[in-house]
Each structure stands twice: as structure tokens, then as C-alpha cells.
Amino acid sequence: GMTKGLPDPRIPAGPLADAWRRTREGLPLISPLRKGQMEVLVVGTGLAGGVKVVRKAPRIKGARTASKGGRVQASGKLPEGATKVVQSLVRAGQPGVAVAGRCRIRRAENTFTCSAKPPRGRWRVVTQARRGATVVGQASAIVTVR
């Protein structure tokens, strides 16, 4: 169905943190052994899709991601044609826990920096340069925030 003009995202009912695991386990006609070998890919690259980036995009040249003083910082060279940079942090092993980073583009130097202050733990950091909805470059790293 449609919700306010948007397509139905078909997100499983119940707590988001383990919704996809529950969906996989509830699939009929698949043996329990095979279910454990399957992975559910969340298509899209927002906070929900940052767990597994399905779309293949070129790597951002010279991108660096580091964690210090409770902050996660990413920086790099802005890919050609990029109009914005977005960053999603998803807690490793807990897909329902996510944080968005704040990104700034420096046109004069053709660079970008992103910053986030997530809670302690291990985080998958996905930074994407986009032209409209098209991903023209991305970087992915796992960092530990102490």
C-alpha cells in the first residue's frame, strides 16, 4: 500500500533491532539450516540500509575515518560531481541502533569532513558522496568509540 504518497517500505512489525532476523526465521519452505546461511539485505543506504550497502559505488579517494575523544571523524577528497555528503553510523551487531553524522563540504579545497558523537561501542561508518540520489563515491569503516 501507499502511505502519504510514498511506497510501503514493508518494514516487519515489532522491534526494529531484530526485525530482519525474525523475518528470516519466519520464512516458510526453507530448512532451519539454510535459514542460518541466509542474509537479509536492507536495500537503500539511509540509516536502515547502512548495515549492508547493496549498491556498488567507487571508493572515495583518500578517505580517512578515525575515532578520538568519543567523536568519529571522516574526511576525504570530494568526488567529481558530488553535491552533498551523508554519513550513517550503525552499531555493529545491532542494526536497529543508528546515528547520523553531520557533514560539511569545503568547495574551495574540494574536500569534506563529517563528524558524529555516538555512544560507546563498535560502529560501521558509511560515508557517501551523492549527486542527487546517485552515489558517486563511498567509504566504509568500522571504528570503536571508547
N, C-alpha and C positions, 0 to 999 in steps of 0.2 A: 504494500500500500504506500501511499504518499503521505508525508507529514509536512504540512505547510509548504507545499510545492517542492519538497526535497524527496529524493528516493529513500525508501525504507532501508536503513543500514543493516537490518536483520541481526542486531546485537542480541545474543542469548539473554534470557531473563536471569535474574539473580545477581550475586556479587560479581563485578567485572574481573576481579583479580584471578578467579579460576573459571570464568565463564567458558573459555575456549577449551579448557581441559575437560569440563563437564560435557560440552558438546561432542568432543571427540569420543569420550567414553560411551555416550548415548547413541552413537551411530549404529543402526541395525545392519545385519548381514556382513559384519566384519568380525573376525575372530578376536578375542581379547589379546592374543599375542601380536596380531597385526596392528591393533589399535595403538599399542605401545610404541610401534615403529613409525607411526604417522606423526606428522607435524601439521598444525593448523596455521596457515599463513594469513595474517590480517592484512589485506590489501589496502594500500594507502600509506602515507608517510607522515601523518599527523601524530599526535601523542599516542593514539591507539595503534597505528601502524608502525610506529618507530621501533617496535620489538623486532620485526623482520622487515627489512626494506626489500620489497619484491622487485621494484623497478631497478634495472641496471643503469647506473649513471657514471660518467667519468669521475675519477677521483679529483679532489681539489688539490692542486699543486701546492706543496709546501705547507699543508695544513698541519697545525700542531694543537693537541689537546692536553691540558695539564690540570692537576688539582693541587691547590695550595691554600692554606688558611681557610678551609671549609668552602672555597669557591672553585668552580670548574670554569676554566677559560679556554676558548678555542680561537685560533686566528689563522689567517692564510691569505693567499692572493685571490682576488675576486675573479672567477672565471669569466671569460668574454661573454657579453650579452646578459649577464646576471643583473636583475633589477632589485632583488631582495635576498636576504639570507635568513633562514629559520633554523632553530635548534630544538630538538626534543631529547630529554633525558628520561630513560626508562630504567627502573630499578631491576638489576639483573636477577632473574628468577621470579620476579613479581610483576608481570606485565600490566597489572592494574594500577601500579604506582608510577606516576609520571610527573615531570616538571618541565616547563618550557623555559628556554634560555632567552635572554634579551640580546639582540644583535645590532651592531652599528656598522655601516659601510662608510669607508673613507674614500670618496671618489678621487681625490687628488693623488693619493698613493695607490689607488686601485687595490685596496686591502679591506678586510673585515675583521671584526672581533666580536665574540659572543661571550656572555657571562651568565652564570646561574649559581644559586646557592641552595643546593638540595640537602636534605637530611643526610646523616652519615650512612655509609654503605657503598656497595659496588653499583655503578651506573653504566649503562650503554648510552653513549653520547652520539647522536646522529645530527650532523650539521649539513644543511643543504643550501646550495645557491640555486635560485629559481629565476626563470623568466616567465612571468605569469604562473601557470600551473606546471610548466615543464621544468624538470630538474636538470640543470646544466652541469652540476658538479656536486659531489657529496664526500663527506669524510665520516668515518665511524670509528669509535674508540671505546674501550672500557677503562673507567677510572675508579679509584677508591677514594671516597671522601672520608676523612678522619675527623 
